[in-house]
Amino acid sequence: MNKFVYAIAVSMSVSGSAFAAAPSAIGALGAAAGIEAVQAEIPLPVVSSPEPAKALADDVLDLTPNYSYVLASYAAANGYTVLTLDGSKMTTKARLLSSAARELGLPETPENWDAFIDDLGDLPAALRTSRLLIMVRGSDKIRRADEKLYADFRDVARFVCQSARDWSRSGVSIKFAFVP
């Protein structure tokens, strides 16, 4: 029982191979408690459930940080180009537009939401992809800085996703995932 508890504590702090037999604060705690360290290679589980596919059925997603990595991996394996935006750099409208332009490789910084929508709509063609997942990591920072900006950005995301589908007659899929 003690070995299991210790392994859980270690896995939450460092990777299994990193802790091995190296001295650490956790190792010292375990030794003081009489718990012996056990090294084991534990493979990451392969996600075979249909949940990521179901999630991608929605245009605008709210994901936990851990699940966002599962979904990004699933999406990439299924032909999506996965791009990431840093919400901590997007706390005003001007910063959101300039940061998104830079991180997405847009030709210029859009001046308003309409120009941003146009640029996002052109992104799949520019990247030569028909499937695009845009992860907005740290989206809670946008929301905390400006609730209206966050709501407007989500509305823009919904509009872009729907418009891409309509313009392409369902040949292009753009998805947004908001991750705190």
C-alpha positions in Angstrom: 0.0 0.0 0.0 2.8 2.4 0.9 4.5 1.8 -2.4 1.3 2.6 -4.4 0.8 5.9 -2.5 4.4 6.9 -3.0 4.2 6.1 -6.7 1.2 8.3 -7.1 2.9 11.1 -5.3 6.0 10.8 -7.6 3.9 10.6 -10.7 2.1 13.8 -9.8 5.5 15.6 -9.3 7.9 14.3 -11.8 8.0 11.7 -14.6 8.7 8.2 -13.6 12.0 8.0 -15.4 13.1 11.3 -14.0 12.7 10.3 -10.4 14.3 6.8 -10.8 16.8 6.5 -8.0 17.9 10.1 -8.0 17.8 11.9 -4.6 14.9 14.3 -4.3 12.7 15.9 -1.7 10.0 13.3 -2.4 12.6 10.5 -2.2 13.8 11.8 1.2 10.2 12.0 2.4 9.6 8.4 1.3 12.8 7.2 2.9 11.9 8.9 6.2 8.5 7.3 6.2 10.0 3.9 5.5 8.6 3.7 2.0 10.8 2.2 -0.6 11.0 3.7 -4.1 9.9 1.5 -6.9 10.8 2.4 -10.5 8.4 1.2 -13.2 7.9 2.1 -16.8 4.2 2.7 -17.2 3.0 3.3 -20.7 0.6 6.1 -21.4 -2.8 4.9 -22.2 -3.9 4.9 -25.8 -7.2 6.8 -26.2 -9.5 4.5 -28.1 -12.8 5.9 -26.8 -15.0 7.8 -29.2 -15.0 10.8 -26.9 -12.4 12.9 -28.9 -14.4 12.3 -32.1 -17.6 13.4 -30.3 -15.8 16.5 -29.0 -14.7 17.5 -32.5 -18.4 17.4 -33.6 -18.8 20.8 -31.8 -17.3 23.9 -33.2 -16.3 25.7 -30.0 -15.1 23.5 -27.2 -14.3 24.1 -23.5 -11.7 21.7 -22.4 -9.7 20.9 -19.3 -5.9 21.3 -19.8 -5.3 17.5 -19.6 -8.1 16.7 -22.0 -6.9 19.3 -24.4 -3.7 17.3 -25.0 -5.7 14.2 -25.7 -7.9 16.0 -28.1 -5.0 17.8 -29.9 -3.3 14.4 -30.3 -6.4 12.8 -31.6 -7.1 15.7 -34.0 -3.5 15.7 -35.3 -3.7 11.9 -35.9 -7.0 12.4 -37.8 -5.7 15.0 -40.3 -6.2 18.3 -38.3 -3.6 21.0 -38.3 -3.4 22.0 -34.6 -2.4 25.6 -33.8 -2.1 27.1 -30.4 -2.8 30.6 -29.1 -1.6 32.0 -25.8 -4.5 33.6 -24.0 -2.2 35.3 -21.5 -1.0 37.5 -24.3 -4.6 38.4 -25.4 -6.0 40.4 -22.5 -7.1 43.4 -24.7 -8.7 43.4 -28.1 -5.6 45.0 -29.7 -3.3 42.4 -28.0 -5.7 39.6 -28.9 -5.7 40.6 -32.6 -1.9 41.2 -32.8 -1.0 38.1 -30.8 -3.3 35.9 -32.8 -2.0 37.3 -36.1 1.6 36.6 -35.0 0.9 33.1 -33.6 -1.2 32.0 -36.5 1.1 33.5 -39.2 -1.6 35.8 -40.5 -0.2 38.2 -43.2 -1.0 41.3 -41.1 -2.7 42.3 -37.8 -6.4 42.7 -38.4 -7.9 46.0 -37.4 -11.2 44.7 -36.2 -13.3 41.5 -35.8 -14.5 41.5 -39.4 -10.9 41.5 -40.7 -10.0 38.9 -38.2 -12.9 36.7 -39.4 -11.8 37.1 -43.0 -8.2 36.2 -42.0 -9.3 33.1 -40.1 -11.5 32.0 -43.0 -8.4 32.2 -45.3 -6.2 30.3 -42.9 -7.1 26.7 -44.1 -6.2 27.6 -47.7 -3.0 29.4 -46.6 -1.9 26.3 -44.6 -3.1 23.9 -47.3 -5.4 22.0 -44.9 -9.1 21.4 -44.7 -9.1 20.6 -41.0 -8.0 23.1 -38.4 -8.1 23.0 -34.6 -7.1 26.3 -32.9 -6.4 25.7 -29.2 -6.7 28.9 -27.0 -4.6 28.0 -24.0 -4.9 30.3 -21.0 -8.3 31.4 -22.1 -9.3 32.1 -18.5 -6.8 35.0 -18.6 -8.8 36.6 -21.4 -12.1 36.1 -19.5 -10.7 37.4 -16.2 -9.2 40.5 -18.0 -12.4 41.3 -20.0 -15.6 39.3 -20.0 -16.9 41.1 -23.0 -13.7 40.5 -25.0 -13.9 36.8 -24.1 -17.6 36.6 -25.1 -16.8 38.4 -28.4 -13.9 36.2 -29.2 -16.1 33.1 -28.6 -18.8 34.6 -30.9 -16.1 35.2 -33.6 -14.9 31.6 -33.2 -18.4 30.3 -33.7 -19.0 32.5 -36.7 -15.7 31.4 -38.3 -16.4 27.7 -37.8 -19.9 28.0 -39.3 -18.8 30.2 -42.1 -16.0 27.9 -43.1 -18.4 25.1 -43.3 -20.9 27.1 -45.3 -18.3 28.7 -47.7 -16.7 25.4 -48.4 -19.9 23.3 -48.6 -18.6 21.3 -45.6 -15.2 20.7 -47.2 -13.4 22.8 -44.5 -13.6 22.2 -40.8 -12.4 24.8 -38.3 -12.7 24.2 -34.6 -11.7 26.3 -31.5 -10.9 24.8 -28.1 -10.8 27.2 -25.1 -8.5 25.8 -22.4 -8.1 27.6 -19.0 
